[in-house]
Amino acid sequence: MFIEAIITSDILQILEKWDTWLFLKINTQWTSAAFDGIAPLLRNKYTWVPFYIFMLLMVFYNFGKKSWSWLLFAILTVIISDQISSSFFKNTFDRIRPCNLAGLREQARLLLPHCSGGYSFTSSHAANHFGIGYFFFLTLRPYLRDWAWLFLVWAALVSYAQVYVGVHFPGDVLGGTVVGLCSGWLTNFLFQKYFGMPELKKLPG
């Protein structure tokens, strides 16, 4: 057990070093003036309000009253992913954010007005956006076809911005991505089993 603990500790230290190295690359070297302005907007929840309104209008226009079950499961996806990320993982691992970590915050760039006091692992932004993005992808791909992949691209951009602005390690985003994908898969499975998408009346556009 003692030897296993040493090996596990060594592996965690190596992963921590890689995570920090990649964080500094993304946050301080792989940068541009244009993305410095875009990244904070990507991870701002208010930026995407028009997108959410568009999604609601599109789904309700095409599926009518039967869309309520879809909306319920979409909301459930966010609740599940957020609770797993925020209430379980963050309170279990207590990982300090890079912008609050002594010795690293002096090297990092913080592109936000302040650094959140919450814990870092997992990224709730990544969990929530990949959760809802994957749910959108799975439920709407039969109708949107290849355009549905944009939901995952959207989630990836929002998640990447979390590292770029200095509030999360790449490992936090990776963990949040896994939580989100699992949450989206679960809610899609339950939705398809008990409800399913109704017959499409009219393709958007």
C-alpha positions as CSV (number, residue, x, y, z in Angstrom):
1,M,0.0,0.0,0.0
2,F,2.9,2.4,0.8
3,I,4.6,1.8,-2.5
4,E,1.3,2.2,-4.3
5,A,0.7,5.5,-2.5
6,I,4.2,6.7,-3.6
7,I,3.6,5.7,-7.2
8,T,0.1,7.4,-7.2
9,S,1.6,10.5,-5.7
10,D,4.4,10.6,-8.3
11,I,1.8,10.2,-11.2
12,L,-0.3,13.0,-9.7
13,Q,2.7,15.3,-9.5
14,I,3.6,14.6,-13.1
15,L,0.0,15.3,-14.2
16,E,0.0,18.5,-12.2
17,K,3.2,19.7,-13.9
18,W,1.9,19.0,-17.3
19,D,-1.4,20.7,-16.5
20,T,0.5,23.8,-15.3
21,W,2.8,23.8,-18.3
22,L,-0.2,23.6,-20.7
23,F,-2.1,26.3,-18.8
24,L,0.8,28.7,-19.1
25,K,1.2,28.0,-22.8
26,I,-2.5,28.7,-23.4
27,N,-2.8,31.7,-21.0
28,T,0.5,33.5,-21.7
29,Q,2.0,32.3,-25.0
30,W,-0.6,31.0,-27.4
31,T,-2.3,34.4,-27.3
32,S,-3.5,37.2,-29.6
33,A,-4.8,40.7,-29.0
34,A,-8.0,39.8,-30.8
35,F,-8.7,36.7,-28.7
36,D,-7.9,38.7,-25.5
37,G,-11.1,40.6,-26.3
38,I,-13.1,37.6,-27.5
39,A,-12.4,35.1,-24.8
40,P,-14.0,36.9,-21.9
41,L,-17.2,37.3,-24.0
42,L,-17.2,33.6,-24.9
43,R,-17.4,32.5,-21.3
44,N,-19.9,35.2,-20.3
45,K,-23.3,33.6,-19.9
46,Y,-25.1,36.8,-21.1
47,T,-23.4,36.6,-24.4
48,W,-25.4,33.5,-25.3
49,V,-28.9,34.7,-24.3
50,P,-29.8,35.4,-28.0
51,F,-28.6,31.9,-28.9
52,Y,-30.8,30.3,-26.2
53,I,-33.8,32.3,-27.4
54,F,-33.1,31.2,-31.0
55,M,-33.0,27.6,-29.9
56,L,-36.2,27.9,-28.1
57,L,-38.0,29.6,-30.9
58,M,-36.6,27.1,-33.5
59,V,-37.6,24.0,-31.5
60,F,-41.1,25.3,-30.5
61,Y,-41.8,26.5,-34.0
62,N,-41.0,23.1,-35.5
63,F,-42.3,20.8,-32.7
64,G,-45.0,22.8,-31.1
65,K,-46.3,21.9,-27.6
66,K,-44.4,18.6,-27.7
67,S,-41.3,20.7,-27.2
68,W,-42.0,21.2,-23.5
69,S,-40.6,17.7,-22.7
70,W,-37.4,18.6,-24.7
71,L,-37.0,21.8,-22.8
72,L,-37.5,20.1,-19.4
73,F,-34.7,17.6,-20.2
74,A,-32.5,20.4,-21.5
75,I,-32.9,22.2,-18.2
76,L,-32.4,18.9,-16.3
77,T,-29.1,18.4,-18.2
78,V,-27.7,21.7,-16.9
79,I,-28.9,21.0,-13.3
80,I,-27.2,17.5,-13.3
81,S,-23.9,18.6,-14.8
82,D,-23.7,21.7,-12.6
83,Q,-24.5,19.8,-9.4
84,I,-22.0,17.0,-10.1
85,S,-19.3,19.6,-11.0
86,S,-20.0,22.2,-8.3
87,S,-21.4,20.2,-5.4
88,F,-19.4,17.0,-5.7
89,F,-16.1,17.4,-7.6
90,K,-15.2,20.9,-6.4
91,N,-16.0,20.2,-2.8
92,T,-14.2,16.9,-3.0
93,F,-10.9,18.0,-4.6
94,D,-10.7,21.6,-3.3
95,R,-8.3,22.5,-6.1
96,I,-7.3,26.2,-6.1
97,R,-7.8,28.2,-9.3
98,P,-4.6,29.2,-11.1
99,C,-5.4,32.9,-10.7
100,N,-5.5,32.3,-6.9
101,L,-2.6,29.9,-6.6
102,A,0.5,31.4,-5.0
103,G,3.5,31.2,-7.3
104,L,1.4,30.8,-10.4
105,R,-0.9,33.8,-10.3
106,E,2.2,36.0,-10.6
107,Q,3.0,34.4,-14.0
108,A,-0.6,34.1,-15.3
109,R,-2.7,36.7,-17.1
110,L,-6.2,37.3,-15.6
111,L,-8.4,38.7,-18.3
112,L,-11.4,39.2,-16.0
113,P,-12.1,41.9,-13.4
114,H,-11.5,39.4,-10.6
115,C,-10.7,35.8,-9.9
116,S,-13.5,33.7,-8.4
117,G,-13.0,32.4,-4.9
118,G,-14.5,29.0,-5.8
119,Y,-12.6,25.8,-6.4
120,S,-11.2,24.9,-9.8
121,F,-11.8,21.2,-10.5
122,T,-14.0,20.5,-12.4
123,S,-14.9,23.5,-14.6
124,S,-18.6,24.1,-14.3
125,H,-18.6,26.1,-17.5
126,A,-17.2,23.1,-19.4
127,A,-19.6,20.7,-17.6
128,N,-22.7,22.8,-18.3
129,H,-21.9,23.8,-21.9
130,F,-20.8,20.3,-22.9
131,G,-23.8,18.9,-21.2
132,I,-26.3,21.0,-22.9
133,G,-24.3,21.0,-26.2
134,Y,-24.2,17.2,-26.3
135,F,-27.9,17.0,-25.4
136,F,-28.6,19.4,-28.3
137,F,-26.3,17.4,-30.6
138,L,-28.0,14.1,-29.8
139,T,-31.6,15.2,-29.9
140,L,-31.4,17.6,-32.9
141,R,-28.8,15.9,-35.2
142,P,-31.4,13.9,-37.1
143,Y,-32.9,17.3,-38.2
144,L,-29.9,19.6,-38.4
145,R,-27.5,16.8,-39.7
146,D,-23.9,18.0,-39.9
147,W,-24.8,21.4,-38.5
148,A,-25.4,19.8,-35.1
149,W,-21.6,19.4,-34.7
150,L,-21.5,23.2,-34.1
151,F,-23.0,22.6,-30.7
152,L,-19.9,20.7,-29.6
153,V,-17.6,23.3,-31.2
154,W,-19.5,26.0,-29.2
155,A,-19.0,24.1,-26.0
156,A,-15.3,23.6,-26.8
157,L,-14.7,27.3,-27.5
158,V,-16.4,28.3,-24.2
159,S,-14.3,25.7,-22.3
160,Y,-11.1,26.8,-23.9
161,A,-11.8,30.4,-23.0
162,Q,-11.9,29.4,-19.3
163,V,-8.2,28.4,-19.5
164,Y,-7.3,31.4,-21.8
165,V,-8.7,34.0,-19.4
166,G,-6.8,32.4,-16.5
167,V,-9.5,30.9,-14.2
168,H,-9.1,27.2,-14.9
169,F,-6.4,24.6,-15.6
170,P,-6.8,22.4,-18.8
171,G,-7.4,19.4,-16.5
172,D,-10.3,21.2,-15.0
173,V,-11.8,21.7,-18.4
174,L,-11.2,18.1,-19.4
175,G,-12.9,16.9,-16.2
176,G,-15.8,19.2,-16.8
177,T,-16.1,18.0,-20.4
178,V,-16.4,14.4,-19.2
179,V,-19.0,15.3,-16.7
180,G,-20.9,17.3,-19.3
181,L,-20.8,14.6,-22.0
182,C,-22.0,11.9,-19.5
183,S,-24.8,14.2,-18.3
184,G,-25.9,15.0,-21.8
185,W,-25.8,11.3,-22.8
186,L,-27.9,10.3,-19.7
187,T,-30.6,12.9,-20.2
188,N,-30.8,12.1,-23.9
189,F,-31.1,8.4,-23.1
190,L,-34.0,9.1,-20.7
191,F,-35.6,11.6,-23.0
192,Q,-35.5,9.2,-26.0
193,K,-36.8,6.3,-23.9
194,Y,-39.8,8.1,-22.5
195,F,-40.6,10.9,-24.9
196,G,-38.4,11.2,-28.1
197,M,-38.5,14.0,-30.6
198,P,-41.8,14.4,-32.4
199,E,-42.2,14.4,-36.1
200,L,-40.6,17.5,-37.7
201,K,-43.0,19.9,-39.2
202,K,-40.6,22.1,-41.1
203,L,-36.8,22.2,-41.4
204,P,-35.3,25.5,-40.1
205,G,-34.1,27.9,-42.7
